[in-house]
Amino acid sequence: MLLRDDRVPAEARKFISMNAAIFVALDLVIGLAPGIDNAAHIGGFASGVLLGLVFAGVRVRSGRTSSIPERPENS
C-alpha cells in the first residue's frame, strides 16, 4: 500500500517494490520443490494483497486511497 501513496519518496517506493518482487519470485521458485503446493503460495499472496487493501483503509467507491495521515506543512 505504501507504493500507492505519493507521500512516500520515490526511492523508497522503488526499494520496496524491488524487494517485494524478489520475495515473490523466490517464493514461487521454492514452490517448485516436491511436496510444496504453489497454489497455496499464490492464494496466500492474493489474501495478503486483499487484507493489505482492507487494513490500509482503501475504499474504492469513496475514492480514498490511503489511511496514512497527511504530513504537517512546514511553517
Buried (B, 14 or more C-beta within 10 A) or exposed (E): BBEBEEEBEEEEBEEEEEEEEEEEEEBEEEBEEEEEEBEEBBEEBEEEEEEEBEEBEBEEEEEEBBEBEEEEEEE
